[in-house]
Amino acid sequence: MQLYSTNNRDLRVSFKEAVFNSLPVDKGLYMPEAIPQLGAYFIKNLQQYSLQDIAFTVAKALVGDDIPEAELRKIVEDAIDFEAPVRPLDSGLAVLELFHGPSLAFKDFGARFMSRVMAFLSADDDRILDVLVATSGDTGGAVALGFLGVPGTRVTILYPKGKVSPVQELQLTTNGQNIRAIEVDGTFDDCQALVKEAFNDPSLKSTLRLTSANSINIARLIPQTFYYFHAYAQLLTQGIKDVVFSVPSGNFGNIGAGLLAYKMGLPVKRFIAATNVNDTVPRFLDTGCYEPQPSIQTLANAMDVGNPSNWVRIMDLFGHDNQMLKQVVTSYAFTDTDTRLAIQAIFDRYHYVACPHTAIAWLAAEAYCQQFPGEYAAIFLSTAHPCKFPEVFPQEIAARIVVPRQVQLLEGRHKEVVELDVDFKAFKSYLLSNP
């Protein structure tokens, strides 16, 4: 598998180099030089395959010969050892639950797959692999558990002070072993900028073996395609072929993976990018003008991204043709007030407890169905377990949340965290002085 930079198609690297370098030297993002097309029989008969079988087939098509089939099968079966069920709520409406992994968020798909890919590709290298990750909430927890105890790795997680939920913070700061947490007095965008600057710093690159676990890394993007294929497979068992996916969107890696699946042959009618008031993409689709803005804190903290990194990948998939993109992608933005009302409406109507991100995806699905009525199934993605956001829910709804045992075990554990300002020199000094 060869990959190119979104800033320069002539800059080509191997899959291994893309995984470990994360970012090209020209500060673009890596993309496969050719999008593989999955066979018509496989697509039409997806319902015959398990999630693990689908994951292996899709991964094999993208990774090619860079990982032997037997090893890739082991990686998939070890990483994707939980389910992603589609739960019908009403005629033509269902929720795709992606929070059944260890960290209770959809990012378990990417983090667990990537950690095992990195472990395999670095098995012959005796240097420590330093994994840097910025998180607005769920990414850090998934990466922490995905890499916890993985030999030869060390993970440094940057998160914005006061902008993650208490459960999310415990998942970031109580692991110990090879997991380190840094609380940055800034926004997620500040954390992400520090990570990107680290990758472009010559002295850090020459001293440390750096890689990223954010969705900028192609090894995070690949496994997120799996659940789109699997969701479609579940719909086929019900005789449903026309589907619209509504995706909570922050850094746009999740919907980017869905669009990659679409380009590989998954016959999706439409993707809806559901955002909070960090509405850079909805404004772009309305006006044609891409204007990033400082991120704004909301109830849906994992979506608090003002300059989504993965948008360049999405534009690349569509050849920077806005009209072609708009034939496939629609976007809506919602406020915190909208989100709270949606949480209550989903509970009243379906007796279902939705986290803030999930509620925004439902709002976008409802908006699309009203704007474009028709015969199709609207699937909105539930990206995190509601127990991560206890302060958001009114008492009646909070009482219905069943807290999983892995969260109960976090309570009372000692937090280990380093506090830093938004200062690259201080971050660099920390990395070099704490090897």
LINTAJO-V514410 format. One record per residue. N is the residue number from 1. OMEGA is omega in whole degrees, 0 to 359 (* if undefined). D_LAST is the distance of its C-alpha to the last C-alpha in whole Angstrom. Layout:
BEGIN
n = [N	N]
omega = [OMEGA	OMEGA]
d_last = [D_LAST	D_LAST]
END
This chain:
BEGIN
n = [1	2	3	4	5	6	7	8	9	10	11	12	13	14	15	16	17	18	19	20	21	22	23	24	25	26	27	28	29	30	31	32	33	34	35	36	37	38	39	40	41	42	43	44	45	46	47	48	49	50	51	52	53	54	55	56	57	58	59	60	61	62	63	64	65	66	67	68	69	70	71	72	73	74	75	76	77	78	79	80	81	82	83	84	85	86	87	88	89	90	91	92	93	94	95	96	97	98	99	100	101	102	103	104	105	106	107	108	109	110	111	112	113	114	115	116	117	118	119	120	121	122	123	124	125	126	127	128	129	130	131	132	133	134	135	136	137	138	139	140	141	142	143	144	145	146	147	148	149	150	151	152	153	154	155	156	157	158	159	160	161	162	163	164	165	166	167	168	169	170	171	172	173	174	175	176	177	178	179	180	181	182	183	184	185	186	187	188	189	190	191	192	193	194	195	196	197	198	199	200	201	202	203	204	205	206	207	208	209	210	211	212	213	214	215	216	217	218	219	220	221	222	223	224	225	226	227	228	229	230	231	232	233	234	235	236	237	238	239	240	241	242	243	244	245	246	247	248	249	250	251	252	253	254	255	256	257	258	259	260	261	262	263	264	265	266	267	268	269	270	271	272	273	274	275	276	277	278	279	280	281	282	283	284	285	286	287	288	289	290	291	292	293	294	295	296	297	298	299	300	301	302	303	304	305	306	307	308	309	310	311	312	313	314	315	316	317	318	319	320	321	322	323	324	325	326	327	328	329	330	331	332	333	334	335	336	337	338	339	340	341	342	343	344	345	346	347	348	349	350	351	352	353	354	355	356	357	358	359	360	361	362	363	364	365	366	367	368	369	370	371	372	373	374	375	376	377	378	379	380	381	382	383	384	385	386	387	388	389	390	391	392	393	394	395	396	397	398	399	400	401	402	403	404	405	406	407	408	409	410	411	412	413	414	415	416	417	418	419	420	421	422	423	424	425	426	427	428	429	430	431	432	433	434	435]
omega = [175	179	178	176	177	177	183	183	178	178	186	177	176	177	181	180	179	180	185	178	178	181	173	181	181	175	171	173	181	175	177	182	175	178	182	178	179	186	181	180	180	182	183	184	182	183	179	188	175	176	181	177	178	181	180	182	181	180	180	180	182	184	181	184	183	173	180	185	182	179	180	177	178	180	182	184	177	184	185	183	178	186	177	187	169	182	178	176	183	177	180	180	179	178	175	184	184	186	183	176	186	182	176	177	182	184	173	178	183	186	182	178	182	182	181	174	180	179	179	185	181	185	183	182	184	177	175	175	180	182	178	180	171	182	171	178	190	182	184	179	180	179	180	181	179	183	185	178	179	184	174	180	174	186	175	184	176	178	183	182	175	186	171	182	179	179	179	181	176	179	181	198	186	185	184	181	185	182	179	182	177	177	184	180	183	182	174	180	176	178	180	179	178	179	181	180	178	181	181	179	185	184	176	182	180	184	185	175	189	168	183	174	175	183	170	180	184	179	172	185	185	184	178	173	189	188	174	177	182	177	179	178	179	178	179	178	178	180	181	180	179	186	173	178	173	193	172	191	177	176	173	172	182	179	175	177	177	179	173	176	177	180	177	175	180	188	180	180	185	170	178	176	181	181	169	183	170	197	181	183	175	179	178	181	177	190	186	181	181	184	176	181	176	183	181	181	180	175	181	193	180	180	182	184	181	181	187	184	189	179	179	177	181	178	179	179	182	175	180	177	185	182	177	179	184	173	184	187	171	182	176	178	184	181	175	177	176	184	180	179	180	178	180	181	179	179	181	187	188	185	183	180	183	175	183	180	179	179	178	177	177	178	180	177	178	180	180	181	177	181	183	179	180	181	177	175	176	181	176	187	173	193	180	178	182	181	180	186	187	183	184	193	169	188	182	181	181	181	181	182	175	183	180	185	182	176	178	181	180	185	179	179	184	177	174	185	175	179	178	170	175	188	184	180	179	179	178	180	179	181	183	184	179	183	*]
d_last = [32	32	31	31	30	32	32	34	35	35	31	31	28	28	27	24	23	23	21	18	19	20	22	24	24	27	25	28	27	28	31	33	36	38	39	40	43	43	47	50	50	47	47	51	50	46	48	48	45	42	39	37	39	39	35	36	38	37	33	35	37	34	32	34	34	30	30	33	35	34	31	31	33	31	28	31	32	29	28	31	33	34	37	38	41	44	46	49	50	53	55	53	50	47	43	41	38	35	33	34	30	28	27	30	30	31	27	27	28	26	23	24	25	22	20	22	23	19	19	22	22	18	20	20	17	15	11	9	11	9	12	13	16	19	21	25	25	26	23	20	22	23	19	18	21	21	17	17	17	17	15	13	11	9	11	11	15	16	20	23	24	27	28	27	29	28	28	26	23	23	22	19	18	20	18	15	13	11	12	11	14	15	18	20	23	25	26	24	25	23	20	21	21	18	17	19	18	15	16	19	17	17	14	11	13	14	10	9	11	12	15	17	18	21	25	24	23	26	25	25	28	30	30	31	35	35	37	39	41	41	42	45	46	46	49	51	52	53	55	53	52	52	49	47	43	42	38	36	35	32	29	32	30	32	35	34	34	37	38	37	39	42	41	41	44	44	47	46	49	47	43	43	40	40	38	38	39	36	39	38	39	42	43	42	44	47	47	45	43	39	38	35	35	32	32	34	33	35	36	34	31	29	32	31	30	32	31	30	28	30	33	33	33	36	38	37	38	42	42	41	45	45	49	47	44	47	49	46	44	45	43	44	42	43	42	41	45	46	43	44	47	46	44	48	50	48	48	52	53	51	50	46	43	41	38	38	36	39	42	41	41	44	46	45	47	50	50	50	53	55	54	55	57	57	57	53	51	48	45	42	39	38	34	33	34	36	35	32	34	36	37	39	42	45	46	48	45	42	45	45	41	40	36	35	34	30	30	32	29	27	29	28	25	22	20	17	16	15	17	17	20	21	19	17	16	15	13	11	11	9	7	6	6	4	0]
END
